[in-house]
Amino acid sequence: ALPEYLLAVIRRALETRRLLLENRRLKERIARGTDLRARLLGRSTAMRNCRRELAAVAPLEVDVLLHGEPGTGKQLAARALHDFSGLDGDFVEVDAGANFTALMLGEGGDSPGAIPMARGGTLYLERANLLAAPLQHRLLALMEARATGVPFRVIASAHGSISDLRRAGVMGDDLYYRLSL
């Protein structure tokens, strides 16, 4: 009788913890705004089209590549995609110009790494154009392997036009096509 009672208490505690975390996440989303117009300001046709496309893509289970000049709001767009996606997990941001292996996998440090932290949520890879070819292949392998674990969405951003990056050989065709499905 005691083991069953203890098991029931633990289950209730875990469910309470889950509900509290979900409540906190929902409150944070509400605080950040529930409308794309409150986040991505502007009345121009380009901004209206941007908001419309983000709203259409957000709930889809697809990876996304955002590109443009520095300061154009790629990170805001990535955050909005995550917040309006319905994903339960966190938004985990990684700068590709930093130590990619340690950040992604948590190797060589106390941090669990971005991949485990993004499970069930979004991995935002900022400045993906800075990834060297071997690291692009490693990222592709991680993206393929996520089908066997808890899924996560990848949103990557790159500075500049995609055609220029591909022409210069900075972004490989495999990564480009994987992020542009």
N, CA, C and O of each residue as an XYZ file, in Angstrom:
724
protein
N       0.828     -1.181      0.000
C       0.000      0.000      0.000
C       0.884      1.261      0.000
O       0.582      2.241     -0.681
N       1.963      1.217      0.765
C       2.833      2.389      0.838
C       3.513      2.684     -0.493
O       3.560      3.852     -0.881
N       4.048      1.692     -1.224
C       4.659      2.001     -2.523
C       3.667      2.612     -3.518
O       4.022      3.520     -4.269
N       2.409      2.109     -3.525
C       1.409      2.665     -4.436
C       1.087      4.101     -4.054
O       0.945      4.956     -4.927
N       0.971      4.376     -2.760
C       0.686      5.726     -2.277
C       1.829      6.671     -2.648
O       1.597      7.780     -3.130
N       3.057      6.224     -2.421
C       4.224      7.045     -2.753
C       4.289      7.316     -4.257
O       4.598      8.431     -4.678
N       4.001      6.309     -5.051
C       3.986      6.477     -6.501
C       2.916      7.483     -6.928
O       3.155      8.299     -7.818
N       1.755      7.432     -6.311
C       0.678      8.379     -6.635
C       1.078      9.803     -6.249
O       0.778     10.740     -6.988
N       1.736      9.983     -5.128
C       2.191     11.307     -4.690
C       3.232     11.856     -5.668
O       3.206     13.037     -6.016
N       4.136     10.998     -6.099
C       5.172     11.426     -7.053
C       4.530     11.812     -8.380
O       4.914     12.817     -8.979
N       3.565     11.034     -8.845
C       2.879     11.365    -10.107
C       2.168     12.712    -10.019
O       2.231     13.523    -10.943
N       1.485     12.941     -8.881
C       0.802     14.229     -8.713
C       1.803     15.376     -8.674
O       1.540     16.441     -9.234
N       2.934     15.180     -8.029
C       3.960     16.219     -7.960
C       4.530     16.514     -9.338
O       4.739     17.676     -9.687
N       4.783     15.476    -10.122
C       5.298     15.673    -11.486
C       4.277     16.389    -12.365
O       4.641     17.264    -13.150
N       3.014     16.026    -12.239
C       1.968     16.687    -13.022
C       1.826     18.156    -12.601
O       1.638     19.026    -13.452
N       1.913     18.432    -11.317
C       1.853     19.815    -10.832
C       3.024     20.617    -11.369
O       2.854     21.764    -11.782
N       4.203     20.029    -11.369
C       5.390     20.709    -11.902
C       5.226     20.994    -13.391
O       5.548     22.087    -13.858
N       4.721     20.001    -14.141
C       4.496     20.192    -15.569
C       3.517     21.336    -15.828
O       3.744     22.168    -16.706
N       2.432     21.373    -15.063
C       1.435     22.432    -15.228
C       2.001     23.801    -14.862
O       1.701     24.792    -15.528
N       2.809     23.862    -13.820
C       3.421     25.132    -13.434
C       4.371     25.641    -14.518
O       4.370     26.831    -14.834
N       5.184     24.743    -15.091
C       6.095     25.144    -16.164
C       5.330     25.588    -17.404
O       5.697     26.575    -18.042
N       4.271     24.865    -17.746
C       3.460     25.257    -18.900
C       2.797     26.606    -18.660
O       2.739     27.439    -19.565
N       2.302     26.826    -17.462
C       1.694     28.097    -17.103
C       2.699     29.241    -17.232
O       2.363     30.306    -17.749
N       3.923     29.028    -16.765
C       4.963     30.046    -16.858
C       5.277     30.376    -18.317
O       5.399     31.544    -18.688
N       5.408     29.319    -19.149
C       5.688     29.543    -20.573
C       4.571     30.331    -21.245
O       4.830     31.237    -22.037
N       3.324     29.980    -20.925
C       2.199     30.683    -21.528
C       2.146     32.138    -21.077
O       1.846     33.024    -21.876
N       2.433     32.387    -19.811
C       2.462     33.770    -19.325
C       3.556     34.571    -20.013
O       3.356     35.741    -20.340
N       4.719     33.946    -20.236
C       5.804     34.634    -20.933
C       5.402     34.965    -22.360
O       5.704     36.052    -22.851
N       4.725     34.045    -23.031
C       4.272     34.298    -24.403
C       3.266     35.442    -24.447
O       3.326     36.293    -25.334
N       2.351     35.460    -23.496
C       1.369     36.540    -23.447
C       2.059     37.869    -23.197
O       1.716     38.879    -23.811
N       3.034     37.869    -22.293
C       3.758     39.103    -21.991
C       4.513     39.627    -23.209
O       4.676     40.838    -23.362
N       4.976     38.722    -24.078
C       5.703     39.141    -25.277
C       4.759     39.595    -26.379
O       5.208     40.146    -27.384
N       3.506     39.382    -26.215
C       2.539     39.799    -27.229
C       1.966     38.612    -27.965
O       2.685     37.680    -28.327
N       0.661     38.653    -28.183
C      -0.004     37.541    -28.840
C      -0.294     37.830    -30.303
O      -0.913     37.015    -30.987
N       0.138     38.955    -30.774
C      -0.128     39.352    -32.147
C       1.187     39.749    -32.814
O       1.987     40.487    -32.240
N       1.397     39.259    -34.013
C       2.624     39.605    -34.740
C       2.739     41.105    -34.978
O       3.848     41.635    -35.043
N       1.610     41.795    -35.108
C       1.658     43.247    -35.331
C       2.243     43.983    -34.138
O       2.805     45.067    -34.293
N       2.119     43.404    -32.947
C       2.685     44.029    -31.752
C       4.194     43.825    -31.682
O       4.883     44.548    -30.962
N       4.703     42.866    -32.409
C       6.134     42.562    -32.370
C       6.901     43.098    -33.563
O       7.991     43.652    -33.422
N       6.325     42.927    -34.724
C       6.980     43.354    -35.962
C       6.211     44.562    -36.487
O       5.208     44.432    -37.188
N       6.711     45.729    -36.126
C       6.014     46.967    -36.413
C       6.233     47.406    -37.849
O       7.263     47.116    -38.458
N       5.253     48.102    -38.368
C       5.373     48.663    -39.704
C       4.104     48.448    -40.486
O       3.410     47.446    -40.313
N       3.805     49.404    -41.355
C       2.593     49.338    -42.166
C       2.889     49.117    -43.641
O       1.975     49.060    -44.463
N       4.151     48.994    -43.968
C       4.511     48.835    -45.375
C       4.014     47.492    -45.901
O       3.734     46.567    -45.139
N       3.916     47.417    -47.200
C       3.514     46.163    -47.839
C       4.490     45.045    -47.490
O       4.080     43.908    -47.259
N       5.780     45.368    -47.453
C       6.801     44.359    -47.125
C       6.589     43.808    -45.719
O       6.697     42.600    -45.511
N       6.288     44.676    -44.748
C       6.074     44.205    -43.374
C       4.780     43.406    -43.268
O       4.734     42.404    -42.554
N       3.752     43.823    -43.950
C       2.491     43.058    -43.927
C       2.716     41.670    -44.527
O       2.226     40.675    -43.995
N       3.454     41.605    -45.628
C       3.764     40.307    -46.243
C       4.613     39.449    -45.322
O       4.397     38.242    -45.215
N       5.579     40.071    -44.658
C       6.445     39.346    -43.719
C       5.616     38.740    -42.591
O       5.766     37.558    -42.278
N       4.752     39.531    -41.984
C       3.903     39.019    -40.896
C       2.993     37.898    -41.391
O       2.796     36.902    -40.695
N       2.442     38.060    -42.583
C       1.544     37.039    -43.139
C       2.306     35.722    -43.353
O       1.801     34.651    -43.015
N       3.506     35.801    -43.910
C       4.297     34.593    -44.152
C       4.734     33.933    -42.846
O       4.711     32.708    -42.731
N       5.133     34.744    -41.860
C       5.525     34.175    -40.566
C       4.351     33.469    -39.906
O       4.511     32.379    -39.355
N       3.175     34.079    -39.958
C       1.981     33.460    -39.368
C       1.633     32.153    -40.070
O       1.168     31.212    -39.427
N       1.853     32.084    -41.380
C       1.547     30.865    -42.123
C       2.543     29.753    -41.829
O       2.165     28.583    -41.774
N       3.811     30.104    -41.641
C       4.871     29.108    -41.448
C       4.985     28.655    -39.991
O       5.365     27.513    -39.731
N       4.664     29.526    -39.047
C       4.893     29.233    -37.629
C       4.346     27.880    -37.168
O       5.075     27.143    -36.505
N       3.103     27.518    -37.486
C       2.591     26.235    -36.968
C       3.064     25.000    -37.723
O       2.791     23.877    -37.299
N       3.768     25.191    -38.832
C       4.219     24.050    -39.625
C       5.470     23.420    -39.023
O       6.288     24.111    -38.415
N       5.615     22.126    -39.189
C       6.790     21.421    -38.679
C       7.879     21.421    -39.739
O       8.236     20.375    -40.282
N       8.401     22.610    -40.028
C       9.448     22.755    -41.033
C      10.583     23.591    -40.458
O      10.380     24.427    -39.579
N      11.771     23.347    -40.970
C      12.916     24.174    -40.624
C      12.872     25.420    -41.503
O      12.286     25.414    -42.585
N      13.503     26.486    -41.018
C      13.391     27.773    -41.702
C      14.765     28.422    -41.801
O      15.567     28.355    -40.869
N      15.022     29.049    -42.940
C      16.229     29.845    -43.140
C      15.813     31.294    -43.367
O      15.119     31.610    -44.333
N      16.244     32.166    -42.465
C      15.989     33.596    -42.582
C      17.269     34.255    -43.070
O      18.352     33.944    -42.575
N      17.161     35.158    -44.030
C      18.369     35.813    -44.519
C      18.088     37.282    -44.782
O      16.960     37.680    -45.073
N      19.124     38.061    -44.672
C      19.022     39.490    -44.902
C      20.207     40.196    -44.284
O      21.069     39.575    -43.662
N      20.233     41.481    -44.460
C      21.332     42.276    -43.923
C      21.254     42.331    -42.399
O      20.177     42.159    -41.829
N      22.396     42.571    -41.730
C      22.371     42.710    -40.273
C      21.416     43.829    -39.852
O      21.357     44.887    -40.478
N      20.677     43.568    -38.786
C      19.768     44.578    -38.256
C      18.390     44.589    -38.878
O      17.609     45.503    -38.617
N      18.070     43.602    -39.690
C      16.766     43.579    -40.346
C      15.700     42.831    -39.547
O      14.555     42.751    -39.991
N      16.042     42.285    -38.390
C      15.049     41.654    -37.533
C      14.934     40.153    -37.669
O      13.877     39.588    -37.385
N      15.999     39.492    -38.099
C      15.944     38.037    -38.262
C      15.703     37.340    -36.927
O      14.952     36.367    -36.861
N      16.336     37.833    -35.867
C      16.146     37.202    -34.564
C      14.719     37.412    -34.060
O      14.131     36.497    -33.484
N      14.156     38.599    -34.268
C      12.760     38.846    -33.890
C      11.819     37.918    -34.649
O      10.865     37.388    -34.079
N      12.091     37.727    -35.929
C      11.270     36.831    -36.741
C      11.396     35.391    -36.236
O      10.399     34.674    -36.158
N      12.608     34.968    -35.897
C      12.822     33.606    -35.383
C      12.076     33.408    -34.074
O      11.440     32.374    -33.866
N      12.154     34.395    -33.194
C      11.457     34.318    -31.907
C       9.946     34.246    -32.130
O       9.255     33.481    -31.457
N       9.435     35.035    -33.065
C       8.002     35.009    -33.359
C       7.588     33.651    -33.923
O       6.546     33.113    -33.548
N       8.401     33.097    -34.820
C       8.101     31.767    -35.358
C       7.974     30.747    -34.232
O       7.060     29.922    -34.229
N       8.896     30.809    -33.281
C       8.842     29.870    -32.157
C       7.598     30.111    -31.295
O       6.860     29.180    -30.973
N       7.385     31.364    -30.933
C       6.285     31.675    -30.015
C       4.918     31.337    -30.584
O       4.007     30.983    -29.836
N       4.764     31.441    -31.892
C       3.478     31.148    -32.517
C       3.413     29.733    -33.096
O       2.467     29.396    -33.808
N       4.416     28.910    -32.791
C       4.476     27.549    -33.339
C       3.624     26.552    -32.566
O       3.188     25.542    -33.118
N       3.390     26.831    -31.307
C       2.686     25.866    -30.474
C       3.615     24.836    -29.846
O       3.150     23.931    -29.153
N       4.924     24.957    -30.076
C       5.878     24.031    -29.476
C       5.968     24.272    -27.973
O       5.903     25.413    -27.514
N       6.117     23.199    -27.215
C       6.178     23.312    -25.758
C       7.574     23.635    -25.245
O       7.719     24.194    -24.157
N       8.597     23.293    -26.013
C       9.966     23.475    -25.554
C      10.438     24.911    -25.650
O       9.692     25.812    -26.034
N      11.692     25.099    -25.293
C      12.286     26.426    -25.234
C      12.829     26.883    -26.577
O      13.002     26.095    -27.507
N      13.090     28.170    -26.648
C      13.776     28.809    -27.765
C      15.235     28.907    -27.348
O      15.567     29.647    -26.422
N      16.108     28.166    -28.024
C      17.523     28.113    -27.656
C      18.324     28.758    -28.783
O      18.284     28.312    -29.930
N      19.044     29.804    -28.435
C      19.783     30.573    -29.440
C      21.267     30.247    -29.365
O      21.861     30.227    -28.287
N      21.860     29.989    -30.543
C      23.281     29.676    -30.645
C      23.881     30.543    -31.742
O      23.320     30.650    -32.832
N      25.009     31.156    -31.455
C      25.738     31.938    -32.449
C      26.737     31.012    -33.131
O      27.622     30.457    -32.480
N      26.595     30.849    -34.434
C      27.466     29.933    -35.180
C      28.908     30.400    -35.202
O      29.799     29.621    -35.540
N      29.162     31.661    -34.850
C      30.527     32.156    -34.809
C      31.264     31.732    -33.550
O      32.476     31.919    -33.448
N      30.537     31.157    -32.582
C      31.155     30.713    -31.326
C      31.610     29.261    -31.473
O      31.580     28.709    -32.573
N      32.028     28.647    -30.378
C      32.482     27.258    -30.387
C      31.286     26.342    -30.639
O      30.580     25.958    -29.706
N      31.071     26.004    -31.883
C      29.877     25.281    -32.307
C      29.712     23.945    -31.600
O      28.633     23.651    -31.086
N      30.755     23.137    -31.566
C      30.642     21.793    -30.984
C      30.267     21.861    -29.514
O      29.369     21.150    -29.064
N      30.951     22.710    -28.768
C      30.652     22.818    -27.338
C      29.244     23.348    -27.111
O      28.524     22.848    -26.247
N      28.852     24.345    -27.870
C      27.528     24.926    -27.688
C      26.425     23.954    -28.081
O      25.413     23.852    -27.388
N      26.610     23.250    -29.170
C      25.557     22.376    -29.662
C      25.411     21.103    -28.840
O      24.299     20.680    -28.523
N      26.531     20.507    -28.503
C      26.486     19.205    -27.841
C      26.822     19.246    -26.362
O      26.615     18.262    -25.652
N      27.340     20.380    -25.885
C      27.708     20.488    -24.487
C      29.022     19.815    -24.170
O      29.287     19.485    -23.014
N      29.849     19.607    -25.175
C      31.122     18.932    -24.954
C      32.122     19.901    -24.330
O      32.233     21.049    -24.761
N      32.837     19.444    -23.330
C      33.905     20.230    -22.733
C      33.424     21.276    -21.755
O      34.150     22.237    -21.497
N      32.238     21.136    -21.200
C      31.761     22.122    -20.249
C      30.667     21.566    -19.373
O      30.299     20.396    -19.473
N      30.152     22.427    -18.510
C      29.087     22.014    -17.599
C      27.705     22.131    -18.219
O      26.745     21.553    -17.710
N      27.595     22.874    -19.314
C      26.313     23.095    -19.967
C      25.880     21.837    -20.714
O      26.716     21.128    -21.272
N      24.574     21.557    -20.728
C      24.106     20.374    -21.454
C      24.183     20.534    -22.967
O      24.081     19.541    -23.687
N      24.358     21.734    -23.463
C      24.432     21.947    -24.903
C      23.085     22.350    -25.463
O      22.041     22.079    -24.870
N      23.125     22.999    -26.613
C      21.912     23.548    -27.205
C      20.960     22.472    -27.727
O      19.744     22.620    -27.612
N      21.492     21.406    -28.291
C      20.622     20.361    -28.848
C      19.741     19.749    -27.753
O      18.523     19.696    -27.925
N      20.307     19.288    -26.643
C      19.424     18.744    -25.604
C      18.462     19.787    -25.034
O      17.333     19.453    -24.675
N      18.894     21.037    -24.947
C      18.030     22.085    -24.393
C      16.887     22.434    -25.348
O      15.832     22.884    -24.901
N      17.078     22.237    -26.644
C      16.066     22.605    -27.633
C      15.043     21.508    -27.888
O      14.095     21.723    -28.644
N      15.205     20.371    -27.296
C      14.273     19.272    -27.552
C      12.846     19.709    -27.226
O      12.556     20.216    -26.142
N      11.970     19.494    -28.203
C      10.580     19.887    -28.047
C      10.346     21.365    -28.328
O       9.220     21.849    -28.210
N      11.395     22.079    -28.697
C      11.292     23.510    -28.951
C      11.992     23.898    -30.235
O      11.899     23.209    -31.252
N      12.701     25.028    -30.166
C      13.346     25.586    -31.351
C      14.816     25.843    -31.085
O      15.188     26.402    -30.054
N      15.648     25.426    -32.031
C      17.065     25.769    -32.022
C      17.253     26.878    -33.041
O      17.043     26.669    -34.236
N      17.648     28.062    -32.574
C      17.893     29.189    -33.473
C      19.394     29.317    -33.664
O      20.131     29.609    -32.722
N      19.834     29.096    -34.882
C      21.250     29.148    -35.224
C      21.521     30.465    -35.945
O      21.269     30.603    -37.142
N      22.037     31.418    -35.193
C      22.308     32.743    -35.743
C      23.631     32.733    -36.507
O      24.600     32.100    -36.086
N      23.657     33.425    -37.603
C      24.833     33.558    -38.470
C      25.299     32.182    -38.969
O      26.482     31.849    -38.891
N      24.359     31.401    -39.476
C      24.679     30.064    -39.991
C      25.683     30.123    -41.131
O      26.355     29.134    -41.422
N      25.786     31.270    -41.772
C      26.738     31.425    -42.865
C      28.185     31.360    -42.386
O      29.093     31.255    -43.210
N      28.423     31.419    -41.080
C      29.780     31.325    -40.548
C      30.228     29.893    -40.297
O      31.389     29.658    -39.960
N      29.323     28.935    -40.457
C      29.686     27.536    -40.230
C      30.581     27.037    -41.352
O      30.239     27.159    -42.529
N      31.708     26.483    -40.993
C      32.595     25.848    -41.980
C      31.905     24.600    -42.532
O      31.009     24.046    -41.895
N      32.321     24.169    -43.698
C      31.692     23.024    -44.372
C      31.596     21.777    -43.479
O      30.539     21.147    -43.448
N      32.668     21.393    -42.744
C      32.527     20.197    -41.888
C      31.454     20.373    -40.803
O      30.764     19.419    -40.443
N      31.322     21.595    -40.291
C      30.307     21.841    -39.267
C      28.905     21.864    -39.879
O      27.937     21.475    -39.225
N      28.793     22.314    -41.122
C      27.502     22.251    -41.800
C      27.070     20.792    -41.953
O      25.896     20.468    -41.775
N      28.021     19.914    -42.284
C      27.705     18.489    -42.416
C      27.311     17.895    -41.062
O      26.411     17.060    -40.979
N      27.990     18.334    -40.014
C      27.656     17.852    -38.664
C      26.248     18.295    -38.266
O      25.485     17.520    -37.689
N      25.910     19.555    -38.582
C      24.565     20.050    -38.299
C      23.528     19.238    -39.075
O      22.490     18.873    -38.522
N      23.797     18.956    -40.335
C      22.878     18.142    -41.135
C      22.673     16.765    -40.511
O      21.553     16.256    -40.470
N      23.754     16.167    -40.028
C      23.656     14.852    -39.381
C      22.801     14.935    -38.115
O      21.992     14.046    -37.849
N      22.982     16.000    -37.340
C      22.172     16.188    -36.127
C      20.701     16.368    -36.482
O      19.821     15.863    -35.785
N      20.443     17.083    -37.556
C      19.060     17.295    -37.990
C      18.427     15.979    -38.443
O      17.249     15.731    -38.184
N      19.205     15.142    -39.113
C      18.696     13.840    -39.535
C      18.439     12.942    -38.327
O      17.456     12.202    -38.298
N      19.316     13.008    -37.337
C      19.215     12.130    -36.170
C      18.068     12.511    -35.241
O      17.642     11.690    -34.428
N      17.566     13.716    -35.341
C      16.515     14.133    -34.409
C      15.221     13.366    -34.609
O      14.366     13.367    -33.723
N      15.055     12.715    -35.747
C      13.841     11.935    -35.985
C      13.729     10.773    -35.006
O      12.627     10.305    -34.722
N      14.853     10.310    -34.494
C      14.828      9.178    -33.567
C      14.660      9.625    -32.124
O      14.341      8.802    -31.267
N      14.864     10.897    -31.832
C      14.714     11.416    -30.482
C      13.536     12.361    -30.415
O      12.645     12.335    -31.264
N      13.546     13.195    -29.394
C      12.507     14.215    -29.270
C      12.799     15.289    -30.317
O      13.910     15.817    -30.358
N      11.838     15.618    -31.151
C      12.113     16.549    -32.243
C      12.322     17.982    -31.752
O      11.892     18.358    -30.661
N      12.978     18.747    -32.573
C      13.131     20.178    -32.353
C      13.168     20.837    -33.719
O      13.530     20.213    -34.717
N      12.798     22.072    -33.749
C      12.781     22.831    -34.994
C      14.075     23.615    -35.111
O      14.593     24.119    -34.114
N      14.596     23.718    -36.316
C      15.787     24.526    -36.566
C      15.372     25.759    -37.358
O      14.752     25.662    -38.417
N      15.728     26.907    -36.822
C      15.595     28.166    -37.544
C      17.003     28.729    -37.625
O      17.653     28.945    -36.603
N      17.465     28.963    -38.829
C      18.809     29.494    -39.026
C      18.701     30.861    -39.687
O      17.765     31.139    -40.436
N      19.684     31.705    -39.390
C      19.731     33.002    -40.059
C      21.107     33.175    -40.677
O      22.102     32.625    -40.206
N      21.130     33.957    -41.747
C      22.382     34.225    -42.458
C      22.380     35.679    -42.886
O      21.349     36.220    -43.286
N      23.545     36.307    -42.798
C      23.688     37.697    -43.221
C      23.933     37.740    -44.724
O      24.846     37.087    -45.231
N      23.127     38.500    -45.421
C      23.299     38.662    -46.852
C      22.282     37.873    -47.640
O      21.414     37.205    -47.078
N      22.399     37.959    -48.939
C      21.468     37.240    -49.798
C      21.938     35.793    -49.951
O      23.136     35.511    -49.975
N      20.985     34.904    -50.052
C      21.297     33.482    -50.177
C      22.051     33.213    -51.471
O      22.988     32.414    -51.487
N      21.654     33.866    -52.548
C      22.351     33.628    -53.818
C      23.826     34.010    -53.708
O      24.684     33.302    -54.234
N      24.133     35.124    -53.031
C      25.530     35.519    -52.846
C      26.274     34.520    -51.968
O      27.419     34.175    -52.262
N      25.645     34.054    -50.905
C      26.281     33.094    -49.995
C      26.549     31.765    -50.700
O      27.610     31.166    -50.522
N      25.600     31.314    -51.488
C      25.781     30.046    -52.204
C      26.820     30.189    -53.302
O      27.630     29.287    -53.517
N      26.798     31.323    -54.000
C      27.768     31.557    -55.070
C      29.186     31.607    -54.503
O      30.128     31.131    -55.137
N      29.336     32.181    -53.317
C      30.649     32.280    -52.678
C      31.050     30.955    -52.014
O      32.176     30.826    -51.534
N      30.157     29.988    -51.981
C      30.469     28.698    -51.370
C      30.420     28.727    -49.854
O      30.919     27.811    -49.199
N      29.824     29.769    -49.288
C      29.757     29.900    -47.835
C      28.699     28.977    -47.249
O      28.890     28.417    -46.169
N      27.590     28.817    -47.951
C      26.540     27.928    -47.487
C      26.399     26.794    -48.489
O      26.121     27.017    -49.667
N      26.592     25.588    -48.006
C      26.517     24.417    -48.872
C      25.101     24.149    -49.362
O      24.123     24.504    -48.704
N      25.012     23.528    -50.509
C      23.708     23.215    -51.093
C      22.872     22.330    -50.180
O      21.665     22.536    -50.048
N      23.510     21.341    -49.545
C      22.767     20.421    -48.682
C      22.073     21.158    -47.543
O      20.889     20.942    -47.283
N      22.822     22.036    -46.861
C      22.236     22.781    -45.739
C      21.178     23.754    -46.252
O      20.114     23.891    -45.647
N      21.459     24.415    -47.339
C      20.485     25.355    -47.906
C      19.170     24.637    -48.209
O      18.105     25.104    -47.804
N      19.233     23.518    -48.909
C      18.003     22.803    -49.276
C      17.301     22.230    -48.061
O      16.071     22.202    -48.016
N      18.052     21.775    -47.082
C      17.432     21.215    -45.870
C      16.654     22.292    -45.105
O      15.574     22.033    -44.576
N      17.215     23.492    -45.056
C      16.571     24.593    -44.331
C      15.492     25.275    -45.158
O      14.706     26.049    -44.612
N      15.431     25.013    -46.440
C      14.507     25.720    -47.323
C      13.379     24.828    -47.840
O      12.729     25.167    -48.828
N      13.142     23.703    -47.189
C      12.071     22.799    -47.650
C      10.709     23.426    -47.494
O       9.701     22.805    -47.833
